[in-house]
Amino acid sequence: MSMRALDAAKKQYLGQTIVAGANAEQVALATGRSTLFHRHALHPDEIIERIMGITPEDIRLAAEKLTPSRCSILTFGQ
C-alpha cells in the first residue's frame, strides 16, 4: 500500500469517525461496546492518534492474518 493510498484511507476513516461522533446515540453505543470488549473506552483524541499512527507495515501485517482459511462468509437473503 502506498503512503498516498494510506493517507487517503486515514482521512476517509477520520471523517467517518468525526461524523459518527456528532451522534450522541452512536457515541454511547461505541463507548459501551469498547468498555464491554476492552474494559476501556478511548478518548476521541486517542482514536485519532491511533488512526494517524497506522503504517503501511501495520496494514501488511494485518493482511497476513486475513487468509482464506481463517475467513468465513455470511449471506443474507436469497
N, C-alpha and C positions, 0 to 999 in steps of 0.2 A: 504494500500500500504506500503510495507516495505521500509526502508531507502535505502536499496541496489537497489531496483527497481526504486525508485525516483531518486537516484543519476545517474543511467544508463540513465533514460529518460532525465534528465537535460543535461548530456554530449551529448546525441544524438541531442537534440534541439539546444544546443550551437554550435555544429559542423555545423548543417544546417544553423544557423544564420550567422556564420562566413563565410561560403561558399557563401551564398546569398549576404553578404556584399562586396564580391570581385567583384560583378557585378554592374557596375555603373547604369545601367538601373533599376535594382531591387532596389537599394538604393533610386533612385529618386522616383520610384513608392511607395515604403514603406513610405518615408518621406511625400509625397503628401497625401497619404491615412491617415496617422496619423494626419497630420495637418488638413485635412478636417473633420475627425470624432472627434478628441480630441483637436483640436486647439493648438497642441503642438507635436513636434517630439522629441522623446527621443534620447539622445546621445547613441552610442553603449555601452559605459560603464554602463549607466543606465539600458539598456536592460539586460546585463549580470548580473548586481546586482539583478535585479528583478527575473530573472530566478533562480539564486542561492539561493534566499530568499524564494522560494516556499517550503512549509512544507507539510507533509502528511495531516495535518488538513486542509490546503488550498484545497487539492485535494478532501478530503471528503466533504467539503462544496460545492465545485463546482459540485461534483457528485450528491448531493442532489437536485440541480437545474435542472438536466437532467432527469426529469421524463417523461415517455412516453406521458403523456397528453400534455406536453409542446413541444414535438418534432414533426417534420413533415418529410416526405420522398419525395425526388425528384428523379425521374427516367428518365434517358436519353436513347434514343434508344428503341430497341424492347425488 
